[in-house]
Amino acid sequence: MCITVKEMNETMAAIQEWKRIKEEAEDNISALNAKAIEFLQETEECEAVDKKGKPIRRFVGNLFKATLSIGSRETVDKAEVKKLLDDEDYQKVSKVSVYPVLRIS
């Protein structure tokens, strides 16, 4: 589909406006998340355990349920791995994703 220069300019303007709206929404969501986390952490009645017996915080509301638990994520230092492996072995464990990147500024 080919669009005109005018339509492209309008498209880029619309993208920027939606990005602004999205950023504003994300800021609002972050503030509300902070309030919910504060409630869960400070309210004694929210103490619970999950299916595996680990402590969590839980609130069951009228429409939704909120659960706060501890998560973890393991990361690997890419530079250190490269020091430990030769190039051939590193290529065996390395995965590269390729995707289009659109930047409008």
Secondary structure, DSSP 8 states (H G I E B T S, - for coil): ----HHHHHHHHHHHHHHHHHHHHHHHHHHHHHHHHHHHHHH-GGGEEE-TTS-EEEEEE-SS-EEEE---------HHHHHHHS-HHHHHHH------------
